[in-house]
Amino acid sequence: MSSGWATTEPTRAEIDAMAGPVLVEFGSPTCGHCRRASPLIAEVLGVFPQIRHLKIADGSGQRLGRSFRVKLWPTLVFLRDGMEVARLVRPGQVAAIRDGAALTTRSA
């Protein structure tokens, strides 16, 4: 799991080209909702170590978040081979995050 927020975001094309399971987490280090969700996300990623985790510091003028239509933080976008398979906005329960992770790692 990533420990810090990336301030330099990858391009959408780079995200779309990533093979395997990926969790893109959009948020901000100053966001209270993001801080509350962080230990829940960490717990789930401990069970699914094969998921690549990208923490993207989102904000005004950030193109990647806009390309994923992010409006609230945190927004978790679960991808498998560049395709979105699940999305959670402001997750408050481990079970919901675990369900998204399971969909991401499920064989096609």
C-alpha positions in Angstrom: 0.0 0.0 0.0 1.2 3.5 -0.7 1.8 5.6 2.4 1.8 9.0 0.9 -0.3 11.0 -1.6 1.3 11.4 -5.1 1.4 15.0 -6.0 2.5 14.2 -9.6 -0.3 12.3 -11.1 0.1 9.7 -13.9 -1.8 10.3 -17.1 -5.1 8.7 -17.8 -3.5 6.7 -20.6 -0.9 5.3 -18.1 -3.7 4.3 -15.7 -5.7 2.7 -18.5 -2.7 0.7 -19.6 -2.0 -0.8 -16.2 -2.3 -4.6 -16.1 -3.9 -6.4 -13.3 -5.7 -5.1 -10.2 -5.3 -1.4 -9.4 -7.0 0.8 -6.8 -6.8 4.5 -7.6 -7.6 6.5 -4.4 -8.4 10.2 -5.0 -8.4 12.5 -2.0 -6.3 14.9 0.0 -4.0 14.6 3.0 -6.1 17.3 4.7 -9.4 15.7 4.0 -11.1 14.3 7.2 -13.1 11.7 5.3 -9.8 10.5 3.6 -8.1 10.2 7.0 -11.0 8.2 8.4 -11.1 5.9 5.4 -7.3 5.3 5.4 -7.1 2.6 8.0 -10.1 0.8 6.4 -8.3 0.8 3.0 -5.1 -0.3 4.6 -6.9 -3.3 6.3 -8.3 -4.4 3.0 -5.1 -4.0 1.1 -3.4 -6.1 3.7 -5.6 -9.0 2.6 -5.2 -8.2 -1.1 -1.5 -7.5 -1.5 -1.7 -8.1 -5.3 -3.6 -4.8 -5.8 -1.5 -1.9 -6.9 -2.5 1.2 -4.9 -2.2 4.7 -6.2 -3.0 7.6 -3.8 -3.6 10.7 -5.9 -3.8 14.1 -4.3 -6.7 15.5 -6.1 -7.8 19.1 -6.4 -8.7 22.0 -8.6 -7.0 21.7 -12.0 -6.0 18.0 -11.6 -6.9 16.3 -14.9 -6.8 12.7 -13.7 -9.6 13.2 -11.1 -11.7 15.0 -13.6 -11.3 12.2 -16.2 -12.7 9.8 -13.5 -15.5 12.3 -12.7 -14.4 12.6 -9.0 -16.5 15.0 -7.1 -16.1 13.9 -3.4 -13.1 12.6 -1.5 -12.1 9.9 -1.0 -13.2 8.3 -4.2 -11.9 4.8 -4.7 -11.8 3.5 -8.3 -11.1 -0.3 -8.6 -9.6 -1.3 -12.0 -8.7 -4.6 -13.6 -6.5 -4.3 -16.7 -7.4 -0.7 -17.1 -11.2 -1.2 -16.9 -13.3 0.1 -13.9 -15.0 -2.7 -12.1 -16.1 -0.8 -8.9 -16.2 2.6 -7.4 -16.8 3.8 -3.8 -17.3 7.4 -2.7 -16.5 8.1 1.0 -16.4 4.5 2.1 -17.2 4.0 5.7 -17.1 0.2 6.1 -14.4 -2.3 5.5 -17.0 -4.7 3.8 -17.7 -2.3 0.9 -14.0 -1.8 0.3 -13.4 -5.5 0.5 -16.1 -6.1 -2.1 -14.5 -3.7 -4.5 -11.1 -5.4 -4.0 -12.6 -8.8 -4.6 -14.2 -7.6 -7.9 -10.8 -6.2 -8.9 -9.0 -9.5 -8.2 -11.6 -11.8 -9.6 -10.6 -13.7 -12.8 -12.4 -12.5 -15.9 
